[in-house]
Amino acid sequence: MLICELSLLYVMVVGDRMSTKIFVGRLSDGTTNDELHSLFRKFGTVTEAVAMGNYGFVVSNTLFH
């Protein structure tokens, strides 16, 4: 089971596109990039998901907009 806590790192606007980078902390041990991507794609388009040990980052053009 994937358990995490979230923090919004930044919202960047480039032209007509807005991008949001989210810090995801306290990930379960062994969480993969694919699991993180799958979790967040339920809420919008994920352009990048990277798990790095017990934390990770998710970048999206549609989450929280």
CHARMM-style PDB file with segment names, atoms N, HN, CA, C and O in Angstrom:
ATOM      1  N   MET     1       0.839  -1.176   0.000  1.00  0.00      PROA
ATOM      2  CA  MET     1       0.000   0.000   0.000  1.00  0.00      PROA
ATOM      3  C   MET     1       0.880   1.233   0.000  1.00  0.00      PROA
ATOM      4  O   MET     1       1.827   1.320   0.781  1.00  0.00      PROA
ATOM      5  N   LEU     2       0.577   2.191  -0.870  1.00  0.00      PROA
ATOM      6  HN  LEU     2      -0.193   2.120  -1.505  1.00  0.00      PROA
ATOM      7  CA  LEU     2       1.335   3.426  -0.991  1.00  0.00      PROA
ATOM      8  C   LEU     2       0.747   4.463  -0.053  1.00  0.00      PROA
ATOM      9  O   LEU     2      -0.413   4.851  -0.193  1.00  0.00      PROA
ATOM     10  N   ILE     3       1.546   4.911   0.902  1.00  0.00      PROA
ATOM     11  HN  ILE     3       2.489   4.596   1.016  1.00  0.00      PROA
ATOM     12  CA  ILE     3       1.124   5.941   1.849  1.00  0.00      PROA
ATOM     13  C   ILE     3       2.086   7.104   1.688  1.00  0.00      PROA
ATOM     14  O   ILE     3       3.298   6.900   1.620  1.00  0.00      PROA
ATOM     15  N   CYS     4       1.554   8.338   1.623  1.00  0.00      PROA
ATOM     16  HN  CYS     4       0.570   8.503   1.678  1.00  0.00      PROA
ATOM     17  CA  CYS     4       2.420   9.484   1.407  1.00  0.00      PROA
ATOM     18  C   CYS     4       1.812  10.749   1.983  1.00  0.00      PROA
ATOM     19  O   CYS     4       0.644  10.783   2.372  1.00  0.00      PROA
ATOM     20  N   GLU     5       2.646  11.805   2.030  1.00  0.00      PROA
ATOM     21  HN  GLU     5       3.595  11.778   1.715  1.00  0.00      PROA
ATOM     22  CA  GLU     5       2.136  13.143   2.342  1.00  0.00      PROA
ATOM     23  C   GLU     5       2.618  14.065   1.240  1.00  0.00      PROA
ATOM     24  O   GLU     5       3.668  13.825   0.645  1.00  0.00      PROA
ATOM     25  N   LEU     6       1.861  15.121   0.960  1.00  0.00      PROA
ATOM     26  HN  LEU     6       1.008  15.316   1.444  1.00  0.00      PROA
ATOM     27  CA  LEU     6       2.122  15.969  -0.197  1.00  0.00      PROA
ATOM     28  C   LEU     6       2.480  17.380   0.197  1.00  0.00      PROA
ATOM     29  O   LEU     6       1.989  17.903   1.198  1.00  0.00      PROA
ATOM     30  N   SER     7       3.350  18.003  -0.606  1.00  0.00      PROA
ATOM     31  HN  SER     7       3.748  17.578  -1.419  1.00  0.00      PROA
ATOM     32  CA  SER     7       3.645  19.427  -0.489  1.00  0.00      PROA
ATOM     33  C   SER     7       3.756  19.984  -1.892  1.00  0.00      PROA
ATOM     34  O   SER     7       4.404  19.383  -2.748  1.00  0.00      PROA
ATOM     35  N   LEU     8       3.132  21.125  -2.139  1.00  0.00      PROA
ATOM     36  HN  LEU     8       2.606  21.614  -1.443  1.00  0.00      PROA
ATOM     37  CA  LEU     8       3.219  21.776  -3.434  1.00  0.00      PROA
ATOM     38  C   LEU     8       4.543  22.524  -3.505  1.00  0.00      PROA
ATOM     39  O   LEU     8       4.799  23.404  -2.683  1.00  0.00      PROA
ATOM     40  N   LEU     9       5.390  22.187  -4.478  1.00  0.00      PROA
ATOM     41  HN  LEU     9       5.182  21.472  -5.146  1.00  0.00      PROA
ATOM     42  CA  LEU     9       6.684  22.858  -4.611  1.00  0.00      PROA
ATOM     43  C   LEU     9       6.582  24.131  -5.422  1.00  0.00      PROA
ATOM     44  O   LEU     9       7.040  25.187  -4.988  1.00  0.00      PROA
ATOM     45  N   TYR    10       5.988  24.039  -6.586  1.00  0.00      PROA
ATOM     46  HN  TYR    10       5.616  23.180  -6.939  1.00  0.00      PROA
ATOM     47  CA  TYR    10       5.842  25.261  -7.360  1.00  0.00      PROA
ATOM     48  C   TYR    10       4.768  25.094  -8.415  1.00  0.00      PROA
ATOM     49  O   TYR    10       4.415  23.981  -8.808  1.00  0.00      PROA
ATOM     50  N   VAL    11       4.266  26.214  -8.856  1.00  0.00      PROA
ATOM     51  HN  VAL    11       4.552  27.117  -8.537  1.00  0.00      PROA
ATOM     52  CA  VAL    11       3.395  26.272 -10.022  1.00  0.00      PROA
ATOM     53  C   VAL    11       4.084  27.230 -10.982  1.00  0.00      PROA
ATOM     54  O   VAL    11       4.338  28.382 -10.631  1.00  0.00      PROA
ATOM     55  N   MET    12       4.390  26.767 -12.191  1.00  0.00      PROA
ATOM     56  HN  MET    12       4.185  25.831 -12.476  1.00  0.00      PROA
ATOM     57  CA  MET    12       5.114  27.566 -13.158  1.00  0.00      PROA
ATOM     58  C   MET    12       4.233  27.779 -14.384  1.00  0.00      PROA
ATOM     59  O   MET    12       3.610  26.840 -14.881  1.00  0.00      PROA
ATOM     60  N   VAL    13       4.186  29.003 -14.863  1.00  0.00      PROA
ATOM     61  HN  VAL    13       4.692  29.766 -14.460  1.00  0.00      PROA
ATOM     62  CA  VAL    13       3.416  29.319 -16.066  1.00  0.00      PROA
ATOM     63  C   VAL    13       4.400  29.662 -17.175  1.00  0.00      PROA
ATOM     64  O   VAL    13       5.233  30.556 -17.029  1.00  0.00      PROA
ATOM     65  N   VAL    14       4.293  28.941 -18.286  1.00  0.00      PROA
ATOM     66  HN  VAL    14       3.616  28.215 -18.405  1.00  0.00      PROA
ATOM     67  CA  VAL    14       5.117  29.208 -19.468  1.00  0.00      PROA
ATOM     68  C   VAL    14       4.162  29.346 -20.640  1.00  0.00      PROA
ATOM     69  O   VAL    14       3.542  28.367 -21.056  1.00  0.00      PROA
ATOM     70  N   GLY    15       4.040  30.541 -21.168  1.00  0.00      PROA
ATOM     71  HN  GLY    15       4.543  31.336 -20.830  1.00  0.00      PROA
ATOM     72  CA  GLY    15       3.077  30.788 -22.238  1.00  0.00      PROA
ATOM     73  C   GLY    15       1.672  30.525 -21.732  1.00  0.00      PROA
ATOM     74  O   GLY    15       1.246  31.105 -20.733  1.00  0.00      PROA
ATOM     75  N   ASP    16       0.953  29.649 -22.422  1.00  0.00      PROA
ATOM     76  HN  ASP    16       1.299  29.178 -23.233  1.00  0.00      PROA
ATOM     77  CA  ASP    16      -0.407  29.299 -22.032  1.00  0.00      PROA
ATOM     78  C   ASP    16      -0.452  28.076 -21.125  1.00  0.00      PROA
ATOM     79  O   ASP    16      -1.532  27.657 -20.710  1.00  0.00      PROA
ATOM     80  N   ARG    17       0.700  27.499 -20.813  1.00  0.00      PROA
ATOM     81  HN  ARG    17       1.578  27.839 -21.150  1.00  0.00      PROA
ATOM     82  CA  ARG    17       0.728  26.251 -20.049  1.00  0.00      PROA
ATOM     83  C   ARG    17       1.178  26.490 -18.611  1.00  0.00      PROA
ATOM     84  O   ARG    17       2.120  27.239 -18.353  1.00  0.00      PROA
ATOM     85  N   MET    18       0.489  25.845 -17.696  1.00  0.00      PROA
ATOM     86  HN  MET    18      -0.276  25.237 -17.906  1.00  0.00      PROA
ATOM     87  CA  MET    18       0.841  25.920 -16.291  1.00  0.00      PROA
ATOM     88  C   MET    18       1.306  24.536 -15.868  1.00  0.00      PROA
ATOM     89  O   MET    18       0.661  23.538 -16.190  1.00  0.00      PROA
ATOM     90  N   SER    19       2.416  24.467 -15.151  1.00  0.00      PROA
ATOM     91  HN  SER    19       2.941  25.277 -14.889  1.00  0.00      PROA
ATOM     92  CA  SER    19       2.958  23.196 -14.697  1.00  0.00      PROA
ATOM     93  C   SER    19       3.086  23.224 -13.178  1.00  0.00      PROA
ATOM     94  O   SER    19       3.503  24.229 -12.602  1.00  0.00      PROA
ATOM     95  N   THR    20       2.727  22.122 -12.536  1.00  0.00      PROA
ATOM     96  HN  THR    20       2.389  21.306 -13.004  1.00  0.00      PROA
ATOM     97  CA  THR    20       2.789  22.014 -11.084  1.00  0.00      PROA
ATOM     98  C   THR    20       3.738  20.897 -10.701  1.00  0.00      PROA
ATOM     99  O   THR    20       3.621  19.785 -11.215  1.00  0.00      PROA
ATOM    100  N   LYS    21       4.687  21.177  -9.796  1.00  0.00      PROA
ATOM    101  HN  LYS    21       4.782  22.081  -9.378  1.00  0.00      PROA
ATOM    102  CA  LYS    21       5.593  20.154  -9.284  1.00  0.00      PROA
ATOM    103  C   LYS    21       5.251  19.913  -7.822  1.00  0.00      PROA
ATOM    104  O   LYS    21       5.238  20.842  -7.014  1.00  0.00      PROA
ATOM    105  N   ILE    22       4.976  18.669  -7.494  1.00  0.00      PROA
ATOM    106  HN  ILE    22       4.986  17.915  -8.150  1.00  0.00      PROA
ATOM    107  CA  ILE    22       4.527  18.301  -6.160  1.00  0.00      PROA
ATOM    108  C   ILE    22       5.572  17.411  -5.508  1.00  0.00      PROA
ATOM    109  O   ILE    22       6.006  16.422  -6.098  1.00  0.00      PROA
ATOM    110  N   PHE    23       5.977  17.760  -4.293  1.00  0.00      PROA
ATOM    111  HN  PHE    23       5.624  18.563  -3.814  1.00  0.00      PROA
ATOM    112  CA  PHE    23       6.839  16.896  -3.495  1.00  0.00      PROA
ATOM    113  C   PHE    23       5.956  15.884  -2.801  1.00  0.00      PROA
ATOM    114  O   PHE    23       4.950  16.247  -2.191  1.00  0.00      PROA
ATOM    115  N   VAL    24       6.320  14.621  -2.889  1.00  0.00      PROA
ATOM    116  HN  VAL    24       7.137  14.326  -3.384  1.00  0.00      PROA
ATOM    117  CA  VAL    24       5.569  13.541  -2.249  1.00  0.00      PROA
ATOM    118  C   VAL    24       6.492  12.905  -1.216  1.00  0.00      PROA
ATOM    119  O   VAL    24       7.479  12.261  -1.572  1.00  0.00      PROA
ATOM    120  N   GLY    25       6.173  13.086   0.056  1.00  0.00      PROA
ATOM    121  HN  GLY    25       5.371  13.609   0.345  1.00  0.00      PROA
ATOM    122  CA  GLY    25       7.025  12.570   1.127  1.00  0.00      PROA
ATOM    123  C   GLY    25       6.436  11.349   1.802  1.00  0.00      PROA
ATOM    124  O   GLY    25       5.260  11.026   1.638  1.00  0.00      PROA
ATOM    125  N   ARG    26       7.284  10.681   2.563  1.00  0.00      PROA
ATOM    126  HN  ARG    26       8.239  10.944   2.696  1.00  0.00      PROA
ATOM    127  CA  ARG    26       6.899   9.512   3.358  1.00  0.00      PROA
ATOM    128  C   ARG    26       6.330   8.389   2.498  1.00  0.00      PROA
ATOM    129  O   ARG    26       5.359   7.736   2.880  1.00  0.00      PROA
ATOM    130  N   LEU    27       6.944   8.168   1.325  1.00  0.00      PROA
ATOM    131  HN  LEU    27       7.733   8.699   1.014  1.00  0.00      PROA
ATOM    132  CA  LEU    27       6.527   7.046   0.485  1.00  0.00      PROA
ATOM    133  C   LEU    27       6.890   5.728   1.155  1.00  0.00      PROA
ATOM    134  O   LEU    27       7.860   5.649   1.910  1.00  0.00      PROA
ATOM    135  N   SER    28       6.122   4.721   0.879  1.00  0.00      PROA
ATOM    136  HN  SER    28       5.334   4.785   0.267  1.00  0.00      PROA
ATOM    137  CA  SER    28       6.425   3.388   1.364  1.00  0.00      PROA
ATOM    138  C   SER    28       7.729   2.908   0.725  1.00  0.00      PROA
ATOM    139  O   SER    28       8.016   3.244  -0.424  1.00  0.00      PROA
ATOM    140  N   ASP    29       8.517   2.125   1.461  1.00  0.00      PROA
ATOM    141  HN  ASP    29       8.283   1.852   2.394  1.00  0.00      PROA
ATOM    142  CA  ASP    29       9.752   1.572   0.918  1.00  0.00      PROA
ATOM    143  C   ASP    29       9.462   0.784  -0.352  1.00  0.00      PROA
ATOM    144  O   ASP    29       8.496   0.023  -0.414  1.00  0.00      PROA
ATOM    145  N   GLY    30      10.291   0.967  -1.346  1.00  0.00      PROA
ATOM    146  HN  GLY    30      11.076   1.585  -1.296  1.00  0.00      PROA
ATOM    147  CA  GLY    30      10.150   0.218  -2.585  1.00  0.00      PROA
ATOM    148  C   GLY    30       9.153   0.781  -3.579  1.00  0.00      PROA
ATOM    149  O   GLY    30       8.889   0.151  -4.602  1.00  0.00      PROA
ATOM    150  N   THR    31       8.588   1.960  -3.304  1.00  0.00      PROA
ATOM    151  HN  THR    31       8.803   2.473  -2.473  1.00  0.00      PROA
ATOM    152  CA  THR    31       7.655   2.578  -4.247  1.00  0.00      PROA
ATOM    153  C   THR    31       8.385   2.862  -5.553  1.00  0.00      PROA
ATOM    154  O   THR    31       9.494   3.396  -5.536  1.00  0.00      PROA
ATOM    155  N   THR    32       7.779   2.512  -6.684  1.00  0.00      PROA
ATOM    156  HN  THR    32       6.878   2.077  -6.698  1.00  0.00      PROA
ATOM    157  CA  THR    32       8.393   2.719  -7.994  1.00  0.00      PROA
ATOM    158  C   THR    32       7.833   3.963  -8.681  1.00  0.00      PROA
ATOM    159  O   THR    32       6.797   4.498  -8.286  1.00  0.00      PROA
ATOM    160  N   ASN    33       8.539   4.407  -9.715  1.00  0.00      PROA
ATOM    161  HN  ASN    33       9.381   3.973 -10.036  1.00  0.00      PROA
ATOM    162  CA  ASN    33       8.060   5.536 -10.522  1.00  0.00      PROA
ATOM    163  C   ASN    33       6.687   5.222 -11.103  1.00  0.00      PROA
ATOM    164  O   ASN    33       5.804   6.079 -11.114  1.00  0.00      PROA
ATOM    165  N   ASP    34       6.509   4.005 -11.583  1.00  0.00      PROA
ATOM    166  HN  ASP    34       7.227   3.309 -11.574  1.00  0.00      PROA
ATOM    167  CA  ASP    34       5.231   3.611 -12.182  1.00  0.00      PROA
ATOM    168  C   ASP    34       4.089   3.645 -11.173  1.00  0.00      PROA
ATOM    169  O   ASP    34       2.983   4.068 -11.511  1.00  0.00      PROA
ATOM    170  N   GLU    35       4.336   3.209  -9.942  1.00  0.00      PROA
ATOM    171  HN  GLU    35       5.234   2.865  -9.667  1.00  0.00      PROA
ATOM    172  CA  GLU    35       3.294   3.253  -8.905  1.00  0.00      PROA
ATOM    173  C   GLU    35       2.909   4.692  -8.583  1.00  0.00      PROA
ATOM    174  O   GLU    35       1.729   5.007  -8.427  1.00  0.00      PROA
ATOM    175  N   LEU    36       3.896   5.550  -8.488  1.00  0.00      PROA
ATOM    176  HN  LEU    36       4.854   5.295  -8.616  1.00  0.00      PROA
ATOM    177  CA  LEU    36       3.642   6.963  -8.197  1.00  0.00      PROA
ATOM    178  C   LEU    36       2.863   7.598  -9.354  1.00  0.00      PROA
ATOM    179  O   LEU    36       1.912   8.346  -9.128  1.00  0.00      PROA
ATOM    180  N   HSD    37       3.259   7.306 -10.562  1.00  0.00      PROA
ATOM    181  HN  HSD    37       4.032   6.698 -10.746  1.00  0.00      PROA
ATOM    182  CA  HSD    37       2.563   7.810 -11.748  1.00  0.00      PROA
ATOM    183  C   HSD    37       1.111   7.335 -11.764  1.00  0.00      PROA
ATOM    184  O   HSD    37       0.199   8.122 -12.013  1.00  0.00      PROA
ATOM    185  N   SER    38       0.904   6.055 -11.500  1.00  0.00      PROA
ATOM    186  HN  SER    38       1.645   5.416 -11.298  1.00  0.00      PROA
ATOM    187  CA  SER    38      -0.455   5.485 -11.501  1.00  0.00      PROA
ATOM    188  C   SER    38      -1.340   6.124 -10.447  1.00  0.00      PROA
ATOM    189  O   SER    38      -2.522   6.363 -10.692  1.00  0.00      PROA
ATOM    190  N   LEU    39      -0.785   6.402  -9.283  1.00  0.00      PROA
ATOM    191  HN  LEU    39       0.176   6.207  -9.084  1.00  0.00      PROA
ATOM    192  CA  LEU    39      -1.555   7.011  -8.204  1.00  0.00      PROA
ATOM    193  C   LEU    39      -2.069   8.396  -8.607  1.00  0.00      PROA
ATOM    194  O   LEU    39      -3.232   8.721  -8.368  1.00  0.00      PROA
ATOM    195  N   PHE    40      -1.209   9.205  -9.213  1.00  0.00      PROA
ATOM    196  HN  PHE    40      -0.264   8.941  -9.406  1.00  0.00      PROA
ATOM    197  CA  PHE    40      -1.573  10.590  -9.522  1.00  0.00      PROA
ATOM    198  C   PHE    40      -2.309  10.748 -10.842  1.00  0.00      PROA
ATOM    199  O   PHE    40      -3.017  11.740 -11.017  1.00  0.00      PROA
ATOM    200  N   ARG    41      -2.174   9.817 -11.776  1.00  0.00      PROA
ATOM    201  HN  ARG    41      -1.599   9.011 -11.634  1.00  0.00      PROA
ATOM    202  CA  ARG    41      -2.875   9.988 -13.052  1.00  0.00      PROA
ATOM    203  C   ARG    41      -4.381   9.874 -12.884  1.00  0.00      PROA
ATOM    204  O   ARG    41      -5.133  10.237 -13.789  1.00  0.00      PROA
ATOM    205  N   LYS    42      -4.832   9.375 -11.740  1.00  0.00      PROA
ATOM    206  HN  LYS    42      -4.221   9.080 -11.005  1.00  0.00      PROA
ATOM    207  CA  LYS    42      -6.268   9.344 -11.447  1.00  0.00      PROA
ATOM    208  C   LYS    42      -6.834  10.759 -11.329  1.00  0.00      PROA
ATOM    209  O   LYS    42      -8.038  10.963 -11.485  1.00  0.00      PROA
ATOM    210  N   PHE    43      -5.961  11.739 -11.051  1.00  0.00      PROA
ATOM    211  HN  PHE    43      -4.984  11.573 -10.924  1.00  0.00      PROA
ATOM    212  CA  PHE    43      -6.391  13.109 -10.792  1.00  0.00      PROA
ATOM    213  C   PHE    43      -6.062  14.068 -11.927  1.00  0.00      PROA
ATOM    214  O   PHE    43      -6.471  15.229 -11.891  1.00  0.00      PROA
ATOM    215  N   GLY    44      -5.328  13.600 -12.938  1.00  0.00      PROA
ATOM    216  HN  GLY    44      -4.996  12.657 -12.967  1.00  0.00      PROA
ATOM    217  CA  GLY    44      -4.977  14.455 -14.067  1.00  0.00      PROA
ATOM    218  C   GLY    44      -3.807  13.887 -14.833  1.00  0.00      PROA
ATOM    219  O   GLY    44      -3.333  12.788 -14.547  1.00  0.00      PROA
ATOM    220  N   THR    45      -3.349  14.641 -15.803  1.00  0.00      PROA
ATOM    221  HN  THR    45      -3.734  15.534 -16.035  1.00  0.00      PROA
ATOM    222  CA  THR    45      -2.237  14.209 -16.650  1.00  0.00      PROA
ATOM    223  C   THR    45      -0.913  14.378 -15.907  1.00  0.00      PROA
ATOM    224  O   THR    45      -0.590  15.475 -15.452  1.00  0.00      PROA
ATOM    225  N   VAL    46      -0.158  13.308 -15.786  1.00  0.00      PROA
ATOM    226  HN  VAL    46      -0.419  12.416 -16.156  1.00  0.00      PROA
ATOM    227  CA  VAL    46       1.152  13.327 -15.129  1.00  0.00      PROA
ATOM    228  C   VAL    46       2.217  13.338 -16.215  1.00  0.00      PROA
ATOM    229  O   VAL    46       2.269  12.430 -17.044  1.00  0.00      PROA
ATOM    230  N   THR    47       3.070  14.364 -16.217  1.00  0.00      PROA
ATOM    231  HN  THR    47       3.028  15.102 -15.543  1.00  0.00      PROA
ATOM    232  CA  THR    47       4.129  14.439 -17.210  1.00  0.00      PROA
ATOM    233  C   THR    47       5.420  13.800 -16.712  1.00  0.00      PROA
ATOM    234  O   THR    47       6.273  13.415 -17.511  1.00  0.00      PROA
ATOM    235  N   GLU    48       5.565  13.685 -15.381  1.00  0.00      PROA
ATOM    236  HN  GLU    48       4.872  13.998 -14.732  1.00  0.00      PROA
ATOM    237  CA  GLU    48       6.753  13.052 -14.814  1.00  0.00      PROA
ATOM    238  C   GLU    48       6.441  12.599 -13.391  1.00  0.00      PROA
ATOM    239  O   GLU    48       5.774  13.308 -12.638  1.00  0.00      PROA
ATOM    240  N   ALA    49       6.924  11.426 -13.032  1.00  0.00      PROA
ATOM    241  HN  ALA    49       7.466  10.850 -13.644  1.00  0.00      PROA
ATOM    242  CA  ALA    49       6.805  10.909 -11.663  1.00  0.00      PROA
ATOM    243  C   ALA    49       8.099  10.179 -11.326  1.00  0.00      PROA
ATOM    244  O   ALA    49       8.484   9.228 -12.006  1.00  0.00      PROA
ATOM    245  N   VAL    50       8.768  10.638 -10.264  1.00  0.00      PROA
ATOM    246  HN  VAL    50       8.455  11.410  -9.711  1.00  0.00      PROA
ATOM    247  CA  VAL    50      10.049  10.057  -9.885  1.00  0.00      PROA
ATOM    248  C   VAL    50      10.027   9.732  -8.397  1.00  0.00      PROA
ATOM    249  O   VAL    50       9.850  10.621  -7.564  1.00  0.00      PROA
ATOM    250  N   ALA    51      10.206   8.458  -8.066  1.00  0.00      PROA
ATOM    251  HN  ALA    51      10.350   7.736  -8.743  1.00  0.00      PROA
ATOM    252  CA  ALA    51      10.318   8.012  -6.675  1.00  0.00      PROA
ATOM    253  C   ALA    51      11.797   7.865  -6.350  1.00  0.00      PROA
ATOM    254  O   ALA    51      12.548   7.242  -7.101  1.00  0.00      PROA
ATOM    255  N   MET    52      12.215   8.447  -5.216  1.00  0.00      PROA
ATOM    256  HN  MET    52      11.605   8.953  -4.605  1.00  0.00      PROA
ATOM    257  CA  MET    52      13.622   8.425  -4.801  1.00  0.00      PROA
ATOM    258  C   MET    52      13.690   7.975  -3.356  1.00  0.00      PROA
ATOM    259  O   MET    52      13.797   8.802  -2.450  1.00  0.00      PROA
ATOM    260  N   GLY    53      13.629   6.687  -3.137  1.00  0.00      PROA
ATOM    261  HN  GLY    53      13.542   6.016  -3.873  1.00  0.00      PROA
ATOM    262  CA  GLY    53      13.627   6.199  -1.764  1.00  0.00      PROA
ATOM    263  C   GLY    53      12.291   6.481  -1.116  1.00  0.00      PROA
ATOM    264  O   GLY    53      11.255   6.028  -1.603  1.00  0.00      PROA
ATOM    265  N   ASN    54      12.300   7.233  -0.009  1.00  0.00      PROA
ATOM    266  HN  ASN    54      13.142   7.601   0.387  1.00  0.00      PROA
ATOM    267  CA  ASN    54      11.068   7.507   0.739  1.00  0.00      PROA
ATOM    268  C   ASN    54      10.388   8.813   0.330  1.00  0.00      PROA
ATOM    269  O   ASN    54       9.476   9.273   1.017  1.00  0.00      PROA
ATOM    270  N   TYR    55      10.816   9.412  -0.771  1.00  0.00      PROA
ATOM    271  HN  TYR    55      11.556   9.039  -1.329  1.00  0.00      PROA
ATOM    272  CA  TYR    55      10.158  10.618  -1.269  1.00  0.00      PROA
ATOM    273  C   TYR    55      10.188  10.615  -2.794  1.00  0.00      PROA
ATOM    274  O   TYR    55      10.844   9.772  -3.406  1.00  0.00      PROA
ATOM    275  N   GLY    56       9.481  11.555  -3.399  1.00  0.00      PROA
ATOM    276  HN  GLY    56       8.948  12.240  -2.901  1.00  0.00      PROA
ATOM    277  CA  GLY    56       9.477  11.639  -4.849  1.00  0.00      PROA
ATOM    278  C   GLY    56       8.869  12.948  -5.313  1.00  0.00      PROA
ATOM    279  O   GLY    56       8.525  13.811  -4.505  1.00  0.00      PROA
ATOM    280  N   PHE    57       8.742  13.085  -6.628  1.00  0.00      PROA
ATOM    281  HN  PHE    57       9.021  12.384  -7.284  1.00  0.00      PROA
ATOM    282  CA  PHE    57       8.192  14.288  -7.236  1.00  0.00      PROA
ATOM    283  C   PHE    57       7.235  13.894  -8.347  1.00  0.00      PROA
ATOM    284  O   PHE    57       7.460  12.915  -9.059  1.00  0.00      PROA
ATOM    285  N   VAL    58       6.166  14.667  -8.488  1.00  0.00      PROA
ATOM    286  HN  VAL    58       5.983  15.462  -7.910  1.00  0.00      PROA
ATOM    287  CA  VAL    58       5.210  14.478  -9.565  1.00  0.00      PROA
ATOM    288  C   VAL    58       5.033  15.824 -10.252  1.00  0.00      PROA
ATOM    289  O   VAL    58       4.818  16.841  -9.594  1.00  0.00      PROA
ATOM    290  N   VAL    59       5.123  15.826 -11.578  1.00  0.00      PROA
ATOM    291  HN  VAL    59       5.298  14.999 -12.113  1.00  0.00      PROA
ATOM    292  CA  VAL    59       4.930  17.039 -12.372  1.00  0.00      PROA
ATOM    293  C   VAL    59       3.703  16.827 -13.243  1.00  0.00      PROA
ATOM    294  O   VAL    59       3.544  15.779 -13.868  1.00  0.00      PROA
ATOM    295  N   SER    60       2.824  17.846 -13.276  1.00  0.00      PROA
ATOM    296  HN  SER    60       2.953  18.698 -12.768  1.00  0.00      PROA
ATOM    297  CA  SER    60       1.585  17.746 -14.039  1.00  0.00      PROA
ATOM    298  C   SER    60       1.203  19.091 -14.623  1.00  0.00      PROA
ATOM    299  O   SER    60       1.521  20.145 -14.072  1.00  0.00      PROA
ATOM    300  N   ASN    61       0.515  19.029 -15.749  1.00  0.00      PROA
ATOM    301  HN  ASN    61       0.256  18.172 -16.196  1.00  0.00      PROA
ATOM    302  CA  ASN    61      -0.032  20.258 -16.352  1.00  0.00      PROA
ATOM    303  C   ASN    61      -1.494  20.439 -15.999  1.00  0.00      PROA
ATOM    304  O   ASN    61      -2.080  21.469 -16.331  1.00  0.00      PROA
ATOM    305  N   THR    62      -2.108  19.452 -15.325  1.00  0.00      PROA
ATOM    306  HN  THR    62      -1.633  18.615 -15.055  1.00  0.00      PROA
ATOM    307  CA  THR    62      -3.550  19.545 -15.048  1.00  0.00      PROA
ATOM    308  C   THR    62      -3.918  19.395 -13.568  1.00  0.00      PROA
ATOM    309  O   THR    62      -5.023  19.778 -13.185  1.00  0.00      PROA
ATOM    310  N   LEU    63      -3.050  18.863 -12.738  1.00  0.00      PROA
ATOM    311  HN  LEU    63      -2.152  18.552 -13.050  1.00  0.00      PROA
ATOM    312  CA  LEU    63      -3.373  18.718 -11.316  1.00  0.00      PROA
ATOM    313  C   LEU    63      -3.446  20.076 -10.641  1.00  0.00      PROA
ATOM    314  O   LEU    63      -2.610  20.943 -10.896  1.00  0.00      PROA
ATOM    315  N   PHE    64      -4.441  20.268  -9.780  1.00  0.00      PROA
ATOM    316  HN  PHE    64      -5.120  19.563  -9.573  1.00  0.00      PROA
ATOM    317  CA  PHE    64      -4.595  21.475  -8.967  1.00  0.00      PROA
ATOM    318  C   PHE    64      -4.838  22.737  -9.786  1.00  0.00      PROA
ATOM    319  O   PHE    64      -4.542  23.836  -9.317  1.00  0.00      PROA
ATOM    320  N   HSD    65      -5.371  22.604 -11.001  1.00  0.00      PROA
ATOM    321  HN  HSD    65      -5.611  21.711 -11.382  1.00  0.00      PROA
ATOM    322  CA  HSD    65      -5.650  23.788 -11.822  1.00  0.00      PROA
ATOM    323  C   HSD    65      -7.124  23.923 -12.003  1.00  0.00      PROA
ATOM    324  OT1 HSD    65      -7.582  24.856 -12.663  1.00  0.00      PROA
TER     325      HSD     65
END
